[in-house]
Amino acid sequence: MPQPDHDIRNRLLIARLPAMPQILIKLIELLQADDAGMPELAALIAKDAGMTGKILAVANSSAYQRQGRGAGLEQALVSLGTDMIKTLVIGESVFQTFSSFPHSGGSDLRGFWKHALGAAVVARDVARLMDYPQIEEAYLAGLLHNVGRLALLATAPREYATNFMARDDEALCAIEQRTLQITHTEAGAWLVERWNLDSFLADSVLYHHEPAARLESAHPLIRIVRLAHLVIHHADRPELVNEAAALCGIAPSALETVMHTAARQVQKAADYLGIDLAGADDIVAPPAVMPPGDPVQQRLQEEMRNMMLVSEVGQTIARQQDETAMLEAITRSARILFDFATAVVLLEDPAGQALAGVPAGEHQQRLAGFAIPLNKGGIVAGAAVERHVALATRGGQPLAIPDEQLFRILDTEALVCVPLVAGPRCLGVLVGGAGGWQLPSMGKRERFLQAFGNQAGNALATALARRGQAQRQVAHIADEYREASRRVVHEVNNPLSIIRNYLSVLDAKLARREPVVSEMSILNEEIDRVGQLIGGLADLRPLDPAAVTNIARTVDEVLRLFRATDFIPASVQVLVRMLDEPNEAAGDSDLLKQILVNLIKNSIEAMPDGGRIEIANRGHVNRERRLFVELAVSDSGRGLPPEVMANLFGAVQSRKEGQHHGLGLSIVHGLVRQLDGQITCRSGKGGTSFEILLPARGSNGELTGAAPRLTD
């Protein structure tokens, strides 16, 4: 949607306002280098024909020319001196810039130029008295201090023409704010910043109307320009002038000398620059007035402006990265838009029973434990419950204790309570502190306040939803990690049981002084396996894609572990049926070992009264054009219950004791998947059989030819 034409800030952005001449920008750079000499100044001026002509004209005037013939550029620079050259370059550059503003040619600028030159020479002399190192910068700041008036005249001639030459005081700024929503100080500072003059020039323009109390610790250039402004525009207010002079450390007698010499220096500078100030003293600066206008049209314009501002603010708030930054953006934007002295946010607690203070911002310590019940009434609670803007003044009506506390916390005369609404829900209340005199205007801007609250509430709701989603993701990851930890603990118990049993065997053999080399080797292998299992929790050990497992050897190693430690009862018979070919599968043998340990343990536990376990290599199987080796582990136990079969390879509640029981088959399933294999189960009264399809060695791709004949 295009910006409305009455938006002066938007017009400033798109207006073709003049740029500062490059010669002045380079001069400022030289001055800030603190070593600008005549050669540098001469080289700079020689690049600008217009500036060269101005320098020669002044040098050849009767004030400087003593000989009968004209001087060249080098002689002119020597005769003028560095200080005069700098003054002429700055003055001529600013004169060219000011003359390039739209509508400046049709306005009487004599009074404007007299004030600008007056502020410049006073600022320069005050800077000398203060030993401020950048005297020319002070001169330039004085010239530019009211450039915002030209900017407003250029962009809003119809609205600003009546006040262009008005008396430069706080009343003018107030009317500018009401009619244009921007003052000439703000417009001037914006323009100077756009010129990229790397100094405090923009700040000196912005704050030249600030009271002395606010400028005690300000940069010297800001205080210099404030004093120059008062000397030129408000010499009839000696109390203000003396107060500003005291901030600059200037004695009244010294300031009086500056004021007496200012008029002569202004006329001299105007003559050198070719500016006609004749009759400037006869121009009376009238007080600022509100321009006439159609109230209905003004109201429509204000509503449109408010809509655009709210939309822009909502986007700014939504761009913040976290909740704290978003809350700070909300309070900061509210203070700027509604001129609140201070502002805080109270958010609805998780139970939806109270508004809780947010421990952020300037009042975070006092708000950390502050809460307002929503069911006890009061101004702030009512704004949240009714989702409507509420206004209150201290002593204007009976107040609930929490409302009185907020008055004291914010140290304010009035409260403006703006509900932060997102759909049907009120997320909290923005509470702004304001002066009592501001409440009538706040009442007129109620729709604007409500729209701001809606935008802020929607942005906040989105942020809270993102935070909830992030918390759910973190919780999900934590659950997955806990589940992985349980699986590792379950698997680690297997080698630990073997190690424990082998230690018993080892102890008996050592007592009999028998050799234990074989047992020590197995113990080392199982200890290494424990480390691998724990490392697998963080995927520290990558799988080797070229690994090959000898199925018969792996089965033999597993059974040797069980038999040597008497883990297989004498009542359980184990039969092994292996083929010479195929006997190799793609994948890590340690994974197959884990699979077999779990399945054999389950089979033993399924036959407490004894029985038979059979481990068989059933040869090749072609499944979906891929070649596998089928390995079966069967037992003659009582079979699996239907509820276990229904969720066979998930974590189930087992009949066995211990917090990690019931994980074995889910772990087996995961290990088979890691081997890129498949597993199925058959179970009934005659027992249970697990058929594992392991990728045959070299069968990672699909079969392209005729499938080989597979035999049992």
N, C-alpha and C positions, 0 to 999 in steps of 0.2 A: 504494500500500500504506500503511495507517495506521501511524503511529509507535507503537512499543511503549510500554506504560504506564510501564515502569520508567525510561524516558528522562527524567531530571529536567530536562534542558535543554528538551526539548519541553514538559514540564509547566509550566515557567516561562513559556514563550511563550504558553500558552493559559490560564494561571491568572488569576483575577480579582484580582490583587494591587492594593492601594489606590494611587490616584494621589496625588501630593503636592498639598496644598491650594493653590489659586491665590493666596491671600494671601501664602504663603511664596515662591512663584515670583516674584511682583511685588516682594516685599521684596528678594529677591536682586538683581533688576534695578535697584532703587533704590540698593542698596549699591554695586553695580558702577559706578553713575554718579558716585560720589564726591561727590554734592551733595545727599544725602538730608537734608532738614530736617524740622522738626516739622510744618509744614503738609502735606507729602506723606505723612508717616506717619499723621497724623490722618485724612486723606482715605481712606487705604488701610484703616485699622482700622475706620472707621465703616461700611464695606460688609459687614463680617462680624459678625453679631449675637453669635455665640458668642465671638469674640475680644474684642468690646467688653465683654461681660459679664466676661470674665477680667481685662481691664485695670481695670475699675471695682472688682472684688472686691479686687484687690491694692492699688489706690490707697486704698481705704477701710479697709484693714486697720490694725491698731494700729501697724504699723511706719511708716506714712506719714501717717495721719490724726491731726492735732493739734487740729482743731476738733470741735465736737460734731455737725456735720451732714455728710451724705455729699457727695462731690464729683461734678460732672458729668464728661463725657468730656474736655472741654478742660482742666478743672482737673486731672483725673486724669493726663493726659499731661504737663502741666507739672510736677506734683509727682513723677512717676516719673522723668522725665528720659529723654533719647534712648537711652542705653545700656540701661537697664532695659527700655524698651519693645521694643527690638530683641530682647533676650534672651527676653522673655516671648512675643513673636510666634513666634520660632523654636522655643522649647521647646513651646509649646502646639500649633503646627502638627505638629511631629514626634510629639508625644504622641497627637494625633488619628490620625495616619497609622499609627503602630505599633499602636494599639488596634483598627484596622480590619483587621489581618491575620487571615486564617482561622486558627483553633486558638489564637490568642493569648489568648483569654478563658479557655481551659481550662488554661493553663500558668501557673506561678508566675513572674511577670516582675520580682519585686522585685530579684533579683540582676542581671538584665539591665539594668534601669533604673538601678541604682546605678552599674554599669560605664559605661553610656552617658553619664550626667550627669557622672561623674568624668572621662571622657575629654574631654568638652566643655569643662568649666571649666579643665582643665589645658591643653588646646589653645588656649583663649582667652588664658590668662595667658602661655603660651610665645610666642604670636603678638605680644603686647604687648612682651615682652622683645626679640623679634627685629625690632621695628618693622615687622611685616607689616601692610600697609595694610588688609586686609580681615579685621578681628578677628572680626566676626560670622560670616564664612564659615568661619573656623577652628573656632568654636564649633559650627556646624552640622555640619562634617565630623566632629568628635569624637562628636556625637550619632549620626551615621549610620554610623560605622565598622564596626559589627557588624550592620547591617540585613540582611546576607545570611543571618544565622542565622534571622531571622524569615521570610525568603523561603523558605528550605529547609524550615523547619517547616511553613509553609503549603502547600507543594507536595508534600512527602514526609513527612507526620507519622509514618507507620509506620516508615520507615527511619531518621528523624532524631531521633525523640523522645528516645531514650536518650542522645544526645550534645548535645542543645540547650543544656544548662547545663554541659557539660564544660569543662575548663580550656582556655583559648584559647591554644593553642601550635601548634608545627609538627606534633606528633603528631595533633592534631585535623584539621589540613588533610590530612595523609596518609591518614587513615581516610576522610575525606569524599571524597577523590579515588578511593579504592579502592571504596567502596560506592556513591557517587552519580556518580562521574566529573566532579564539579565541587566546588570549595571554597566556603566561605561568603564568602571575599573576592571570588571571581569572580561569585558570585550577587549580592552587594551592589553591585559595580561595574556589573553589567548593569542592576540595578534603578535605580540613580541615573542612568545614562545614559538610561534610558527616561523619566525625569522631565524630561529636557531642561534640566538645570541647567547653564548655559554657564560652566563653570569646571573646575578640576582636582579637583573633589570625587570623581568616579568613580575617578580615579587614586589619590587618597589612600586610598580604601577598598580598592582592589585590591592596593596594595603595602604595607599596614600590617604584613605579616609578613616583608617582605624584610630580609635582613641589611644592616647599615650599609654594608658595602663596596659594595653595589650602589646605594646612595642618595646617594653623595657629590655627584653633580651633578644630583640630582633637584630638582623644583620645591619651594620652601619649604613649601607646604602638605602635601606628601607626607612630608617630614621631620618636620613638626610633629605630624601624626597618628601617625606611627611612635613618636615619643617619648611622646605621650600614652597610647598603647596600652601601652607598656612600663611606664610609671609606675603605671597602674591595674591591669594584669594580672600584671606581673612585677616588682614592687618588691623581691622576694626575689632578683633577679638584678642586683645593682648594676653589674656590669661591662657588661651590655647597656644599662642605663639611661644610664650615663655616656658610653658610646660614642655613643648616639643624641643625647645632650645636646651632645656635642662637635660633631656634624654641624650642630646648630642654633646653635652659637656661644653656648651657655648655660653659665655657670660653675656648678660644683657647689653653691656657696652659694646662688645665685639659684634653682636648681632645688629645693633643699631647702625654701626659703620657699614656693615654689609647692605642693609636696607637703603642707606643713603646713597651708596654708589651704584645700586642695582639699575636705577632708571637710566643713568648715563651709559652703562655697559649694554643695556638692552637696545638703546637707540644706535649705538656704535655697531653692534652685531647686525641689526636690521639693515643699516646702510651698506655694510659689506656684502650682505646676502641679497640686496636689492629688494627688500620687503618694505612696502609702504605702510607705515604705521600712523600716517596723518589722520587725526580725528578719532584714533582708537580710544582716547580718554573720554570722548563724548558718548561712547556706546555704553548704555546702562545694561547691566546684567539683571534681568527680571527674575523673580522667583519662579521655580518650576511649577507647571500647572498640569492637571490631568486633561489630556486631549478629549474633545467631545467624540461620542460614538454611539452606535445603536446598541442599547443594552442587550437585546435579544441576540444580535449578531456576536457581541462580545461573549455572551454566555455559551453560545454554540462553539465559538472558537476555543474557549477555555475547556469545554468538554472534550473537544477533539484533541487538544494539546495533552490533556490528562490521560486520554486513552493511549496516545503514543508514548508518553512517559512511562505509564504503567507497563506497557508491553516491553519497552526497552529494559526497564528495571527487572521485570520478571525473567528476561533472558540472561541478564547479568547475574542474578541470584542463582539461576539454574546451572550456570557454568562453573560454580564453585565445586571443588573436588571432595569436600567432606562436610559433615554436618556443622562443625564449629565454624568453618569459613563461611558457610551459608548463613548461619545465624548472625555473624558479624556483618555480612553483606546486607542482610535485612535491616539491622539497626542503623547501619551507616547510611543506606539509601533513604530510610525514613527520616533521619535527621536532616539530610540534604533537601529532600522534597518538601517536608512540612515544617522545617525550621525548628525542630525539637532541640531543646538544650541538651537532653540526654534521652536514651531509649534502652529498654530491656525487653527480653522475651521470656515469657512463662509458657512452658509446654505441658500438655496434658500427660499425667502419669500413666503407666501401663494399665492400671486398673480403671482408668477413666473417671476417677473420683475427685481429683484435685488438679490444680495447676501448680507445677513445681518450677522453682527458679532454676535458670540455666547457669551453671558456674563458668561463665565466660564474659569477657568485656570488663568495663571499668568497675562494675559492682559485683564481681564474681564472688568475693569472700562473703558478703552479706546475703547474696542470693543462694549460696550453696545449700543452705538448709531451709530456705523459705518456701512455703506452700500455702495455697488458698483453696479451701474446700469448695467444690462446685455446688453443694446442696445447702450452703449456709447463707446465700444471698451476698449482696455487695456489688459495687460498681464493676470490678474486674470480672468476678464470677458471672455476673449478669451478661456482660458482653460476650463471654464464651458460650453460655447456655442459650442465649437468644440469637447468637451469631450476628450481632449488630454493633456498630460503633457506639461507644459511650463516652461522655465528657463529664468531668467533675472538677470542682474547685475546692480548695481547702477552706473549710468553714461554710461552704455554700449549702450543705445538706448533711444529715447524720451519716456517718461513715462506719463501715465495719472495721474491726481492728486491722485485718490485713491491708485494707485500703489505706488506713492511716499510716501503717508501716511503710507502704510504698511511697507515700508523700514524703516521709522522712528519709527513706533511702535515696530517692531521686532529688531531694531538696528542691522541690518545685512548687509553684502556686497552683498548677492545674495538671490533671491527668487526661490523656487522650488514649482510650483503650480500643485497639483495632483487632478484631478476631481474625485469626489465620485459618481460613476456611478452605477445605478441599472437598468438593462434592457435598455430601450430607454430614461430613464430620468437621468439627472444630479442633484443630491440632494444638491450638494455644492462643495466646493473646500477646500482641505487641503493645507495650505501655510506653507512651512518650511523655516526657516532661515538658511543659510549656508555660509561658507567662499567662496570667489571667486575661490580659488584654487580647491574647491570640484566640480565645475560645470562640468569639463570634465568627471569625474567618474560618475556624475549623468546622463550625456548624455548616457553613456554606460549602465546604469542601468534603462533606460527608461521603458523597458518592465516590469521590477520588480516593478517600481513605479506605472505603470498603473494597474498591477495585484493587488497591494496593495489597490489602489483606488477602484477597482471593489469589492474586498472582503469587504472593509469598507462600501462602498455604499450599498451593499446587506444587510449587517447586520443592517445598519441604516434604510433602507427601511422597514425591518421586524419590527424593534422597533417602527417606526412611525405608521405602520399598527396596531400594538398591542395597541399603545396609542389611535389611532382613534377608535378602537373597544371598548376600555375601556371608552372613552368619550361617545360613542353611548350608551353603557350600562348604564352609569350614567344618560344620558339624558332620557333614557327609564324609569329608576327608578323614576327620577324626574317627568316625565309625569304621571306615575302611581300614584305617591303620590299626585300630583296636582289634578288628577281625583278623587282619594279617598277623598281628602279634599273637593272638590266640592260636592261630594255625602253626606259627613257628614253635610256640611252646609245646603244642601237641606233638609236633614232629621231633623236637629235640628230646622229648621223653623217651622216644624209641632208642636212639643210640645211648642215651644215659642209662636206660635199663640194661642194655647189652653191656655197657662199661661196668655197671654195678655187678652184674652176674660174672663177668670175666674177672673182676677183682677178687671175687670169692674163689673162682677156679685158680687164679694166680696165687692166692694166699695158700691154698691147699698144696699146690705144686711146690711152692717155695719151702713149705714145711717138710715136704718129702724130698727136697733138693733135686727136683726134676727140672729139665730144661723148660724155659718159658718164652723162647724166642717167638714162636708162633702166636702166643697170646699177646705179647707186647706189640707185635705188628698189627694185630687186630685192634688193640686198644688205641694205637696211634691213628689208624684209619677212622675209627669211630669218633675220636676227638676232633680230627680234621672235619668230619662230616658235621659235627655240632657247629663248628665255626662257619662252615658253608651255609648251613641252615639259617644261622643268625644273620650272616651277611646278606642272605637273600631277602631279608625283611626290607632292606633299602635298595634292592636290586644292584648290589655291589658286584656281583659275579655274573658277567654276561654269559649267555649260552653260546657254545661253540657250534656254529652251523655245520661244521665238517665232522663232528663227533660221530663215532660208530660204536654201538653196543653189541657185545657178544651175549646173546640171550642165555645160553646154557651156562656160561661162566658166571653171569650175574645171579642166576637162580642158585647155582651151587654155593656162591659166597654167602647169600642170604641164609640158606639152610644151614651152612656151617656155623654161622653166628648163633642161630637158634639152638642147634643141637649141642654145641660145645658148652652152652650155659644152662642146659636142661630146661630151656624155655618151652620146648615141645614135650608135653607129658608122654609117658610111656604108653598111655592108652590111645594116643593119636598116631595113626600110621600115615606117612607122607610118601606118595608115589610121584615120581618124576618121569615124564615121557618127553624126551627131547629128540629132535631131528638133526641129522648132520647138516642138511640143507633144506630150507633156508634157516640160518641161525644168526644172522646179523640184521640189526635194525638201525635206522638213522636216529641219532640222539644221544643224550648223556646217560651213561650207565648209572650214575648216582640217582637220577630221577626214577629210573626203573627200579632201583634198589628200594627207594622210599615207597614206591607203589606196592611192591611185593611184601615189604615189612608190614604195611598197614593191612593188606588183604589176608596175609597168613595169621596175623594177630587176631583179626576179626573171626577167621575160621576157627581158630583154637578156642576163642571165647564162646563161639556158637555151639561147641561140642563139649560141655563140661563132663559128660560121662564117657568121652572118647568117641572115636570115629575115624574117618579117612579124609585126607586132603590130597588132591591130585593137581599137579602143575604140569600142563602139557603145551608143547609147541605143535599147533595144528597146521602149520605150513602157510602157504600164500593164500591171500584172499584179494579178489579184485572188487573194489568198492568205488563206484562212480569214476571209473577209468583211472584209479590209482591203485598201486600195488602195496599191500600190507602183509605183515606176518602176524598171525593170530596166536596169542598166548592166553591160555585159560587157567584160572585158579578156581577149583571146585571143592566143596566140602559136603559131607553127608549129615550136616546138622539139621536142626528143626526148621530151617527156613526163616525168611524175614517176614515180620508182620506187615499187613497191608498198609498201615499208616506210614511205615518206614519206606516201603516200595513206592508210595505215592510221591514222596519227596526225597528220593534216594540219594541224590548227589548234592543236596543242600545240607546246611547245618541243622541237625534234628535233635530233639530231646531223646537221649539214649537211656536205656535202663541201667547203664553202668554209672558208677559214682565218679565225681570229679567235675570241675567246671569246664574242662576241655574235652570231655567225652561227647560223642555224637558228631565230631568234626572229621573223623577219619575218612569216610567215603567222599565228603566234599573236597577234602585235600587230594584224594586219589584222582577225582575227576579233574581238578585243576592241574595236577601233574601230567596226566595223560594229554590234556590240551596243550601243555607246554611242549610235549613231544610231538605235537601236531598229529595225535592219534585219536582213536575213538574207543569208548567203553560201553558195554551193555551188560545187563544182569538178568539172569533167570533164577527164580526161586520158588520152591514149593515144599511139600512135606518131605520129599526125598533129599532136600539139600539146596544149596545155593551155588551158582556158577557165574563168575565174572569173565567175560570175553573181552580181551584187550587187543585192539588192532594197532600195531606199531608200524610206522612207515618203513617199508623195506629199504635196505641200503641202496642209494642211488635212485630213489623213486620220487624225488621232490616234484618233478613235473608230471604232466598227464601222460598216460600210455598212448603212443601214437600208432603202434602196430597192433597185430592181433594179440590178444591176451594169452599168456602162457597157460598151459593146462595145469590146473591146481589139483593136488591130491591130498587126501587126509594122511 
